[in-house]
Amino acid sequence: MNLIAALPGAHATLAALTAAREVLVDAAEGEAATHLLLALLLLKIASDTEAAAHDPSGAYGSPLTWPPGAPGAQLLAVPADARFEALHHHRFAVGNDLRIMTALQRLAQSNPATLGEVFDVLRLHDGWPRDADRREVALSRLLGRLSVPALDFRSLRGAYRSDIGEAVDRLLERNQPRRSKLPLAHVPDALGWLMAALMDPSEDEGICDPSCHSGSLLLAASRWARTRHGARRHRLAGQEDMDDGWARTRLRLLLHGEDNHAVHGGTPLRHDMLVQPDGTLQRFHVQLSRPPFALAWAPERAPRDPHRRFVHGLPPRQWGHLALLQHMLKAMDPQRGRIALVVPHGVLFRAGDEALIRRRLLDANLIEAVIGLPDRLFAGTPVATALLVLRSVRNDEAVLFIDARQLQSSGRRSAKLDRAGAEQLLALCQARKDVPGLACRADPALIARHDGNLSVARYVHPESTDASPSLDAVRRERATLRSRLNALEQALDVDLRTLEQPYAAASERGAA
């Protein structure tokens, strides 16, 4: 029998996981129940790999013939008394909850660099069914449903099944709580693909996201490295300020076939965790990130910064994106380093300290491209955004400006970026040529005339024509101008609200 040909697709894997998740429908906390299921899935994959490696029949081949570096969950060490088959064998006996938690604790203890504290942070104990009398039956059914053929991973043989990661992501999206501030994929798929393509990570390169949320951009970069370069030894690293965010990222990346031991909690603007043994910052070839749009920081810490990161200047307390960018520059490989960072539009044109930082970045010839992204691209926020692309070593002093809003398909109610648009943007970045109404290659003299303002509208203008415009053309131009005006007003509103907050707080204290 050809085991590879018999592998199930993402639909069958998702159906099996969905059926298992239904058993926990009465859990005290829905998100914890989903994480409990995924933790058991992790244990199942690792246990099946161990079983295949020691199968006396030889049906799954010898580990010596498997591809090197079995990925993700298959890298985990599983103590003999914590393997999934033992849980399944004893599922009809009393004490399933204790056996499950003990097995997961033993798994975490045996893999401290990868799973240390992950299960505790995700509060797996809140994933039990509320009704204690029915808990034993429910957990017995859960273990049974995780043993169906679609979830038999013994045939992986050191390979990675993409259907696992796809099914895991769909399950997480379906069971995401409404109160969640950010969706699982806080970066649209097409934008993640574009950022990964612009960075072009390859073999032996370090990839980092200093604000990784659930790891969407790390996965996009890893997927590009694997599919375009056949990379197996690229390294992923990241930080996430929200505790459940970094724990979920570790779990998710393992299930996507990635070894993610370098994902940590916290934010580099307060407590950087990605350092060398001697205390210096780790260097990365690729850094890509979409940090929170409201990003405050503490500039008073800069004089005591052991890494001397903020050499280009100190942005205001309430607008920390250029502080994060300077951290990324300090952590950038000096020869092959590149950065893709999503920022609010205000970062491109605000005056004061931010203008000084922009001019210094331009003088250092670090900025390669500025892409104005479509409006309302990110779920739940109207903030106008742009993508900054920087490179440590450049052979060109010009900056490419692109207005991606011009790639929006007509008739859409809100601006989106699809894969075709992302591919067109990649081609524009590679060509680095003027395209009327869409792209402008601005030399230093032109940028200097605008005093270092990086607003895309300063450089990319609507395409003009000598012929008399048609009614439809005039309407399209009016819609474009309205869109730009709305984006500018939204950026200014965000800045105004941020500036008003300290005064409002002071007034409340005075009234009290």
JOVEN-V723843 format. One record per backbone hydrogen bond with DSSP energy under -1.0 kcal/mol. NH is the residue of the N-H (numbers start at 0). CO is the residue of the C=O. If there is no record, write none. Layout:
nh=NH co=CO
nh=NH co=CO
//
This chain:
nh=2 co=0
nh=5 co=1
nh=6 co=3
nh=12 co=8
nh=13 co=9
nh=14 co=10
nh=15 co=11
nh=16 co=12
nh=17 co=13
nh=18 co=14
nh=19 co=15
nh=20 co=16
nh=21 co=17
nh=23 co=20
nh=24 co=21
nh=26 co=23
nh=27 co=127
nh=28 co=125
nh=32 co=28
nh=33 co=29
nh=34 co=30
nh=35 co=31
nh=36 co=32
nh=37 co=33
nh=38 co=34
nh=39 co=35
nh=40 co=36
nh=41 co=37
nh=42 co=38
nh=43 co=39
nh=44 co=40
nh=45 co=41
nh=46 co=42
nh=47 co=43
nh=48 co=44
nh=49 co=45
nh=50 co=46
nh=51 co=47
nh=52 co=48
nh=53 co=49
nh=54 co=51
nh=57 co=54
nh=60 co=57
nh=64 co=61
nh=72 co=253
nh=73 co=70
nh=74 co=71
nh=75 co=72
nh=81 co=78
nh=85 co=82
nh=86 co=82
nh=87 co=83
nh=88 co=84
nh=89 co=85
nh=90 co=87
nh=92 co=89
nh=98 co=94
nh=99 co=95
nh=100 co=96
nh=101 co=97
nh=102 co=98
nh=103 co=99
nh=104 co=100
nh=105 co=101
nh=106 co=102
nh=107 co=103
nh=108 co=104
nh=109 co=105
nh=114 co=110
nh=115 co=111
nh=117 co=114
nh=120 co=116
nh=121 co=117
nh=122 co=119
nh=123 co=118
nh=125 co=122
nh=126 co=123
nh=129 co=25
nh=137 co=133
nh=138 co=134
nh=139 co=135
nh=140 co=136
nh=141 co=137
nh=142 co=138
nh=143 co=139
nh=144 co=140
nh=145 co=141
nh=146 co=143
nh=150 co=147
nh=151 co=148
nh=155 co=152
nh=158 co=155
nh=163 co=160
nh=165 co=161
nh=166 co=162
nh=167 co=163
nh=168 co=164
nh=169 co=165
nh=170 co=166
nh=171 co=167
nh=172 co=168
nh=173 co=169
nh=174 co=170
nh=175 co=172
nh=179 co=176
nh=185 co=183
nh=191 co=187
nh=192 co=188
nh=193 co=189
nh=194 co=190
nh=195 co=191
nh=196 co=192
nh=197 co=193
nh=198 co=194
nh=199 co=195
nh=204 co=201
nh=206 co=234
nh=207 co=285
nh=208 co=236
nh=211 co=238
nh=214 co=211
nh=218 co=214
nh=219 co=215
nh=220 co=216
nh=221 co=217
nh=222 co=218
nh=223 co=219
nh=224 co=220
nh=225 co=221
nh=226 co=222
nh=227 co=223
nh=228 co=224
nh=229 co=225
nh=230 co=224
nh=234 co=204
nh=236 co=206
nh=237 co=261
nh=238 co=208
nh=239 co=263
nh=245 co=241
nh=246 co=242
nh=247 co=243
nh=248 co=244
nh=249 co=245
nh=250 co=246
nh=251 co=247
nh=252 co=248
nh=253 co=249
nh=254 co=250
nh=255 co=251
nh=256 co=253
nh=257 co=252
nh=262 co=259
nh=263 co=237
nh=265 co=239
nh=269 co=266
nh=270 co=266
nh=274 co=272
nh=275 co=279
nh=278 co=275
nh=281 co=273
nh=283 co=330
nh=285 co=205
nh=286 co=337
nh=287 co=207
nh=288 co=339
nh=296 co=316
nh=300 co=297
nh=301 co=298
nh=303 co=300
nh=304 co=301
nh=307 co=304
nh=310 co=308
nh=318 co=315
nh=319 co=294
nh=323 co=319
nh=324 co=320
nh=325 co=321
nh=326 co=322
nh=327 co=323
nh=328 co=324
nh=329 co=325
nh=330 co=326
nh=331 co=328
nh=332 co=283
nh=336 co=332
nh=337 co=284
nh=338 co=389
nh=339 co=286
nh=340 co=387
nh=341 co=288
nh=342 co=385
nh=344 co=383
nh=346 co=343
nh=347 co=344
nh=349 co=345
nh=355 co=351
nh=356 co=352
nh=357 co=353
nh=358 co=354
nh=359 co=355
nh=360 co=356
nh=361 co=357
nh=362 co=358
nh=363 co=359
nh=364 co=361
nh=365 co=360
nh=367 co=388
nh=368 co=388
nh=369 co=399
nh=370 co=386
nh=371 co=401
nh=372 co=384
nh=380 co=377
nh=385 co=342
nh=386 co=370
nh=387 co=340
nh=388 co=368
nh=389 co=338
nh=390 co=365
nh=391 co=336
nh=398 co=441
nh=399 co=367
nh=400 co=439
nh=401 co=369
nh=402 co=437
nh=403 co=371
nh=405 co=402
nh=406 co=403
nh=407 co=404
nh=411 co=408
nh=421 co=417
nh=422 co=418
nh=423 co=419
nh=424 co=420
nh=425 co=421
nh=426 co=422
nh=427 co=423
nh=428 co=424
nh=429 co=425
nh=430 co=426
nh=431 co=427
nh=434 co=438
nh=437 co=434
nh=438 co=434
nh=439 co=400
nh=441 co=398
nh=446 co=442
nh=447 co=443
nh=448 co=444
nh=450 co=447
nh=451 co=446
nh=452 co=449
nh=453 co=347
nh=457 co=454
nh=458 co=455
nh=459 co=455
nh=473 co=469
nh=474 co=470
nh=475 co=471
nh=476 co=472
nh=477 co=473
nh=478 co=474
nh=479 co=475
nh=480 co=476
nh=481 co=477
nh=482 co=478
nh=483 co=479
nh=484 co=480
nh=485 co=481
nh=486 co=482
nh=487 co=483
nh=488 co=484
nh=489 co=485
nh=490 co=486
nh=491 co=487
nh=492 co=488
nh=493 co=489
nh=494 co=490
nh=495 co=491
nh=496 co=492
nh=497 co=493
nh=498 co=494
nh=499 co=495
nh=500 co=496
nh=503 co=499
nh=504 co=500
nh=505 co=501
nh=506 co=502
nh=507 co=503
nh=508 co=504
nh=509 co=505
nh=510 co=506
nh=511 co=507
//
